[in-house]
Amino acid sequence: MDTSLIPNQLQPLPETKDGHEHGEHPDNRMFGFIVFLLSESMVFLGFFGGYIALKLTTSDWLPPGVDGLETFDPAINTAVLVSSSFVIYFGELALERNKLNVFRLFLFATAAMGTYFLVGQAIEWNGLSFGLTSGLYGGTFYLLTGFHGLHVLVGILLQLGVLIRSFTPKHATPENHYGFAATSLFWHFVDVIWIILFSLIYLWQ
């Protein structure tokens, strides 16, 4: 069939070697991931709004015998978690310079710092004098910190997955590193969320 007279926009797509048609498509993976993070942000914003509303409208906010939260150890955990964002950024710079071993070192260090944060949070939970059923305060505290902790755990697993796959040839290169880029963005998101949580729960008592 002579296709020379068919307008360009109606021309059939080129065929591959196996006979299937395809065209050039932009890589929208990062855009989709950003949309996912925006949806997660809306969930956290709902939690934040609920926490603020409950605190402002509840007269007996703190459980009986509870004067507030100790802030020293959580502040250290916060400093470690926030610092890990800089560490993973240094890993990104190393990858851009194709220094794979340095990149892996920074990625492992980021995962270790996230693990330190989770262990510190578990120790804090174990020492608290109130539980999940200790009124609105107990319920919202464990819901917010636990949901964030779940995100930290997911971030750590993503980092370890990227670290393992970086040993596969051509998987982690300056030109091909979507997996790490998405993981890094997710980790920055987790850190920003915790800064807001720390301010609401620990500083605003």
Sequence and secondary structure as in RCSB ss.txt:
>XXXX:A:sequence
MDTSLIPNQLQPLPETKDGHEHGEHPDNRMFGFIVFLLSESMVFLGFFGGYIALKLTTSDWLPPGVDGLETFDPA
INTAVLVSSSFVIYFGELALERNKLNVFRLFLFATAAMGTYFLVGQAIEWNGLSFGLTSGLYGGTFYLLTGFHGL
HVLVGILLQLGVLIRSFTPKHATPENHYGFAATSLFWHFVDVIWIILFSLIYLWQ
>XXXX:A:secstr
   TTS GGGS   B TTS B       HHHHHHHHHHHHHHHHHHHHHHHHHHHHH TT S TT      HHHH
HHHHHHHHHHHHHHHHHHHHHTT HHHHHHHHHHHHHHHHHHHHHHHHHHHH S  TTSHHHHHHHHHHHHHHHH
HHHHHHHHHHHHHHHTTSTTTS SS  HHHHHHHHHHHHHHHHHHHHHIIIII  
